[in-house]
Amino acid sequence: MPQSVSSLASGREFLAIPGPTNVPDAVLQAMHRPALDIYTGPLVELTDSLLRDLKRVFATQAGRCYIYAANGHGAWEAALTNVLSRGDKVLVLESGRFAIGWGEAARMLGAEVEILPGDFRRAVRPDEVEARLKADAKGEIKAVLVAQIDTASGVINDIPAISEAMRAAGHEALLCVDTVASLGCVPFEMDKWGVDLSMSASQKGLMTPPGLGFTAAGPRALEAHKKANMRTPYWDWTFRDGPVHYHKYCGTPPEQLLFGLRAALDLMFTEGEANVFARHRVLAEGVRRAVAVWSEGQTFDFNIAAPSERCDTVTTVITRGGDSAQPLVDYCNFKCGVVLGRALGKTEGRGFRIAHMGHVNAPMVLGILGAIEMGLAALKLPHGSGGTAAAIAYLAGELKA
């Protein structure tokens, strides 16, 4: 008798977590080179090219970009310390876990923090933002913090509508946007949308290993910077605008990561930003078609209730009855070699996340969906059948021969 198989996980692991994401081979190869002189020559040219092209990615002509040896949490701190003074009030727009985390960082730095209550299953409501700012007759709120995409909840917030609500309120607060899970995956128009300050990081849509954080500062943020007293030596924009190249990094540049970022941006520009956004949109919808079918079994559902508010970089799935999704997550990992994202925040322990951002294509997404459907069947979890087939049918219809 043939021996039964105990695992099918050998082979290349499929990483389906929302950061760090899959790094292209071209990026890894670009990083595999010796260090360069940090004062002159090619590295200076590399920095100039990256700062120029980051402005393109953030879609800002009026703004100025800065690069940090840091993750997204570091970029949060860079953004806050450069425009706020101790005691300033910030308004945090709740729609998941990460804007709240940004607010917690602001509080620890000395800001007064107010949370505009939201819901873990919906996007920010711009009319509620407008009403709160209109009530701030004394202009005490100095900045509004919001995530364009929150990977814990799986929501996308309407940044242009939030910006318009702030203008309708006649308020002077800075609009500060976390684009860690959106930049390079979905449209973001800093100047056009009236965003004052944006921050991001390298390990998601920008397809580079963790370790680089970014801020993009518009004219109003740069003006606020002049009187901010939260400034610290490492994050300070004024120092980083200094005449010496190493000032751009407040010391030794993270050279290998910069080599990788250059290769990643080149890949993005070669594909074309519009094509990158379309790829993310179509692959995300393929995932949603599969989850919609599986949800017919009444075991799982989308975390974000409104289809229009589900983002194109990660899909958060929850169990309807609050049961643990860990058996399914473990099956996919240890039996199939597919690593799903664990649930965060209010869904912790009762859901999972499917990332579809950055360096991802159709066979990768279909492989992930197939492994999930295998797990649902093997664990005898009630689910609608044919979720992966529904994704295939949708993708085939979108990608004509």
Sequence and secondary structure as in RCSB ss.txt:
>XXXX:A:sequence
MPQSVSSLASGREFLAIPGPTNVPDAVLQAMHRPALDIYTGPLVELTDSLLRDLKRVFATQAGRCYIYAANGHGA
WEAALTNVLSRGDKVLVLESGRFAIGWGEAARMLGAEVEILPGDFRRAVRPDEVEARLKADAKGEIKAVLVAQID
TASGVINDIPAISEAMRAAGHEALLCVDTVASLGCVPFEMDKWGVDLSMSASQKGLMTPPGLGFTAAGPRALEAH
KKANMRTPYWDWTFRDGPVHYHKYCGTPPEQLLFGLRAALDLMFTEGEANVFARHRVLAEGVRRAVAVWSEGQTF
DFNIAAPSERCDTVTTVITRGGDSAQPLVDYCNFKCGVVLGRALGKTEGRGFRIAHMGHVNAPMVLGILGAIEMG
LAALKLPHGSGGTAAAIAYLAGELKA
>XXXX:A:secstr
          SS EEESSSS    HHHHHHHSS    SSSTHHHHHHHHHHHHHHHHHT SS EEEEEES HHHH
HHHHHHHH  TT EEEEE SSSHHHHHHHHHHHHT EEEEE   TTS   HHHHHHHHHH TT  EEEEEEESEE
TTTTEE  HHHHHHHHHHTT   EEEEE TTTTTTS   TTTTT  EEEEESSSTT   S EEEEEE HHHHHHH
TT S   TTT HHHHTSSSGGGGGTSS  HHHHHHHHHHHHHHHHH HHHHHHHHHHHHHHHHHHHHHHGGGSSE
EESSSSGGGB SSEEEEEETT    HHHHHIIIIIH EEEEE  GGGTTSEEEEE  SS  HHHHHHHHHHHHHH
HHHTT    S HHHHHHHHHHHHS  
